[in-house]
């Protein structure tokens, strides 16, 4: 658990500092609220509670930590595949149901999402040997078929065609598992890919800093320089958006090099480890 805290909790709190900086920036410069383009409550007390306790910064890191803790406890109690599969399915169903309810109190530290993550981990733990033995060609066909069924279930659920209740819960859980297997089988079919491996290895830094970088680009291009795209033709708006994205990627690449060289501890790396815990966890 110490290793998991190092590779998941440390990056969560380090990179979530940006979310804590927002209320101070808005407090000092109220006009910046418009730059964030959101109705979110950026009160200092609310934001600190939201990020530090509720886990709503880089939420998936907190959820994975909770899931890993639960998974460690479950596998310490039993290695029975049927029991773990049943617990995993029940965890996914229960967490999906709870997260769909409005008006229920929100649990801290992304516990509901962590229970769901542990559920998927249980199912993956049971099926890992079977998945590793699937040939690449069969995996590609399976991925395509699963994707079609996934869309058949997910689109009506998202569009509100499926009524609330057991039908929506069943469709949501089935779509979630089908989407998961679609990606797993696709990864098996693709095999080793240096470009995808690079993206996965460094995705944490890019994901963690993308909101900060894009906001800097928006402020720089549309406020400091004064580019007005609100009334421009759609093609000009598209070009401005692509330019802001390209510049943000340049800054993110430089920031990633800085983090890898000087802030390796913030992403779960050791000084002598070129890959690091979080990069290995997310990308390999």
N, C-alpha and C positions, 0 to 999 in steps of 0.2 A: 504493500500500500504506500510505502514511502516513495517507491519509484513512480507509482501512478500519480501521487501528489506532485512530484517533481515535473512529470511530463504533461500533466493536465491542469492541475490547479495553479501552478506557477504561471504558465502562459495565460490562463484565464484572467488572473488578477493583474498581471503586467499589461496585457493588451486591452483590458477593459478600463484602464485608466483614462483612455480617450473619452469614454462615456461619462466619466466623472468630471472631466475637464469641461464638458459642454455647459453645465449649469453655471460654472464660474465665468465662462466666456460670455454667456448671455447676461449674467448679472452685471458684468463690467461694460459690455457693449450690447444693450438691448436690441439694437437693430439687427444683430446677427441671428435672431430667432427666425427671421424670414429666410435666411440662407439654408437653414436645416430643413425647410419645407415639410414641417410636421406639426401636428397638434399635441404631440407628446408632452407630458408634464415634466419640465426641466427644473423644477424646484430642487434645491440642493438636498434637502432631507429625503424627498421622494426618490431622487436619482441614486443617492448612496444606498438606500434600502433596496432599491430595484437591482442594483448591480452587485453589491457586496453580500446581500442576504438572499434575495430571490433568484439570483443567478441569471439575470436577463441581459448580461453583457454578451460575451461569446458563449451563448447558452449551451451549445453542443459539447463544449469542453467540460462544463459542469455536469451535464447529463451523462457523459461518458464516464466521468469519475464515479458518480453514484452507481451507474450500471456495472462498472468494474468491481466496486466494493460488494455489490449484491451477488455478482457472478462468482467472486472469490468465496463468499460464504456458502453459496449453493453447491459449488463443486467440492468444497471441503466437507459438506455433509453427505453428498452422494455422487456417484459417477454413473448411476443408472440412466441410460439414454432415454428410456420411456418416461421416467419421472421428470427429467430435465426438459424434455420436449413438451410434456404436459404443462409444467410450470411456465415455460417460455410462452406457449400459446395463451395461457391464462393471463400472464403478465401483459402481453400485447393487447388482448381484448379489454382487460380491465383499465389499463392506462388510456386506451383509445376512447373508451366510454367516459372516463372521468374528464379527459381533456375536452370532450365535446359538450360538457355541461356548462351552462352559463349560470352565474350567481353562486356557484360553489366557491368556498375559500381557496385561494391559491396557496399551494404548499411551497415552502422555501427550498432553495438549493436545487431547483429543477428535479424534484423527487419524482414527479409523475413521468417526465421524459426519461429519467434515469431508470425507472421500472420498465418502461418500454424498451430502452436500450438493452437492459439485462435480458428481457424476453427474447429479443433477436439474437443476442449472444448465446443463449441457451440452445436455440434452434440451430444456430451455426455450429456450435460445439458438437452437437449430436450428428450433424450431417457433413462435417468437414472431410472425413475420409471418402465418403461417397462423392462429394463435389470434386475432390482432387483427382478422382479416377475417371471423370467424364472426358472423353476425347474432345478435341477442339472443334471439330466439325459438328458433332452433335450438340455441343454447347452453343454454337452459333445459331443453329436451327431452333433450339430451345429458347434462346434469348429473343429471337424474332417472334416466335409464337406467344411467349409470355408477354411481350410488349403489346401485341395486338389485344390480348385479353385484358391486360392492365388498362389500356385506354378505353376499352369497352366498359369497364367498371368505374374507372376514375372520372371520366368526363361527365357522365350523368350525376355522379355523387357531388362533384364540384359545382356543377351547373344548377344544383338544387332540384333535379328531376326526381331523384330518389327521396321519398318522404322520410322525415325524422323517425327514429325508432330502431327496432332490430334490423330492418332492411338496410338502412344507412350504415349502421355499425358493421354488419356483415360485409357490405360492399367495401367499406373503408379498410377493414382488416385484410380482406382478400386482395384488394388492390395494393396495399402496402407490402404484403408478402410477394406478390407477383412482380411489383416494381423492384424489390430487393433481389429476387432471383434473376430478373432481366439483366440487372447490372452485373451480378456475379457471373452468370453464364457468358455475358459479353466480355468480361475481363478474361475468362478462361479462353474464349475464342480468339481474342486479340493476342494473348500471350505477353511476351516481353516487348515493351515499347519504351525506348529511351525518353522520347518527348513526354509521354504520359507520366513516366516515372519522375521526371524532373518537375512537372507541374504538381504532382502529388506530394513530392518531397518538400517543396517550398510553398505549398498552398496556404499553410497556416499564416505566414507573414503577409501574403497578398490579401487573404481574406480579412485578417485582423485590421489591416491598415487601409483597406479600400475606402471605407466611409470617410475617414480623415482626409485621405488624398483627394477624393472626389470633391469634398467640400472646399478644400484649398483651391482646387481647379475652378470650381464655380465662382468662388469669391474673387479669384484673380482675373478670370476672363470676363465675367459678367458684371462685376462691381468695380474692381480697380481699373481694368482696361476700359470697361464700359460698353462691351459688346451687347447690343440689344437684339435678342432673337425672339422675343415674345411676339412681335408683330411681323417677323420675317416669314418668307415662304417656307413651306415644310422642308424643301431641299436644303435651304440654308440652315435651318434648325438641325437637320440630320448631320450636316457637315460640322456644325459647331459641337454637337454631341460627340461625334467621332473624334474630333480634335481634342476635346476635354478628356475623353477616355484614353487616347493615345498618350497624351502628356502625363496622365495619372499613372499609366503603366510604366512610363520611363522613371517617374519618381519612385514607384513601388519597387522597381528593379534595383534602384540605388539603395533604397531603404532595406531591401532584403539582403544585399551584400553587406550593409552596415551591421544588421542584426546577426548574420551568420559569422561575421568577423569579431564584433565587439560585444554583442549581447547574446551569445550562445546559451548562456544560462537561462535566458527568458523563454527559450523554446525547448527546454529539457535536454540540451546537449551537454556533454562533458567537454572540457577544454581539448582533449585528445581525440574526441569522437567526431568524425566529419559529417555524420548523418544526423545523429541526435534522436532523442526519444520521441519527440512530437512529430518530427519529420518522418521517422520510421513508422510511427503509429498511423499517420494520415496517408502516407504515400506508398509504402511498400507492402 
